[in-house]
Every structure is written in structure tokens, then in C-alpha cells.
């Protein structure tokens, strides 16, 4: 596993307890060649009106500090 993927997985794991408290979760789908992180929203996160805020403020901002090569976090479209 490469270092960027390890950082992304660790960041999702750090966020997971907060997501789980609200009945949701997310999982890594892929890191694209242009360094976008694609996640799948699970449970309550699929329909939550603030899930985009969680992804941007919670995960993306953290990842940009830990892995500056990451340019964005996007949810897999259903």
C-alpha cells in the first residue's frame, strides 16, 4: 500500500467514530490518477444534508494538510 493511501485510510478511520455516532460511515473507493479521493457514503451519510460539509471540512481539509498531493474529496454518485 502506498503512503498516500495509508494516510487517506487513517484519516477516514479517525473520522469514522463521528460518522458512526450519527448512523453513517464512509469507505475509500479509489484515489484517482489526478489525486482525487473518491469515497462511498454509507448509512445515514447517504441522505444526510451536511455530508458534503463533512467531506470538505472534515476529510478533505485534513487530507490536504497530511497529503498535499490530494486535490479533492468526492462522493461516489449513486
Secondary structure as a PSIPRED ss2 file (coil, helix, strand):
# PSIPRED VFORMAT (PSIPRED V4.0)

   1 X C   1.000  0.000  0.000
   2 X C   1.000  0.000  0.000
   3 X H   0.000  1.000  0.000
   4 X H   0.000  1.000  0.000
   5 X H   0.000  1.000  0.000
   6 X H   0.000  1.000  0.000
   7 X H   0.000  1.000  0.000
   8 X H   0.000  1.000  0.000
   9 X H   0.000  1.000  0.000
  10 X H   0.000  1.000  0.000
  11 X H   0.000  1.000  0.000
  12 X H   0.000  1.000  0.000
  13 X H   0.000  1.000  0.000
  14 X H   0.000  1.000  0.000
  15 X H   0.000  1.000  0.000
  16 X H   0.000  1.000  0.000
  17 X H   0.000  1.000  0.000
  18 X H   0.000  1.000  0.000
  19 X H   0.000  1.000  0.000
  20 X H   0.000  1.000  0.000
  21 X H   0.000  1.000  0.000
  22 X C   1.000  0.000  0.000
  23 X C   1.000  0.000  0.000
  24 X E   0.000  0.000  1.000
  25 X E   0.000  0.000  1.000
  26 X E   0.000  0.000  1.000
  27 X E   0.000  0.000  1.000
  28 X E   0.000  0.000  1.000
  29 X E   0.000  0.000  1.000
  30 X E   0.000  0.000  1.000
  31 X E   0.000  0.000  1.000
  32 X C   1.000  0.000  0.000
  33 X C   1.000  0.000  0.000
  34 X C   1.000  0.000  0.000
  35 X C   1.000  0.000  0.000
  36 X E   0.000  0.000  1.000
  37 X E   0.000  0.000  1.000
  38 X E   0.000  0.000  1.000
  39 X E   0.000  0.000  1.000
  40 X E   0.000  0.000  1.000
  41 X E   0.000  0.000  1.000
  42 X E   0.000  0.000  1.000
  43 X E   0.000  0.000  1.000
  44 X H   0.000  1.000  0.000
  45 X H   0.000  1.000  0.000
  46 X H   0.000  1.000  0.000
  47 X C   1.000  0.000  0.000
  48 X C   1.000  0.000  0.000
  49 X C   1.000  0.000  0.000
  50 X C   1.000  0.000  0.000
  51 X H   0.000  1.000  0.000
  52 X H   0.000  1.000  0.000
  53 X H   0.000  1.000  0.000
  54 X H   0.000  1.000  0.000
  55 X H   0.000  1.000  0.000
  56 X H   0.000  1.000  0.000
  57 X H   0.000  1.000  0.000
  58 X H   0.000  1.000  0.000
  59 X H   0.000  1.000  0.000
  60 X H   0.000  1.000  0.000
  61 X H   0.000  1.000  0.000
  62 X H   0.000  1.000  0.000
  63 X H   0.000  1.000  0.000
  64 X H   0.000  1.000  0.000
  65 X H   0.000  1.000  0.000
  66 X H   0.000  1.000  0.000
  67 X C   1.000  0.000  0.000
  68 X C   1.000  0.000  0.000
  69 X C   1.000  0.000  0.000
  70 X C   1.000  0.000  0.000
  71 X C   1.000  0.000  0.000
  72 X E   0.000  0.000  1.000
  73 X E   0.000  0.000  1.000
  74 X E   0.000  0.000  1.000
  75 X E   0.000  0.000  1.000
  76 X C   1.000  0.000  0.000
  77 X C   1.000  0.000  0.000
  78 X C   1.000  0.000  0.000
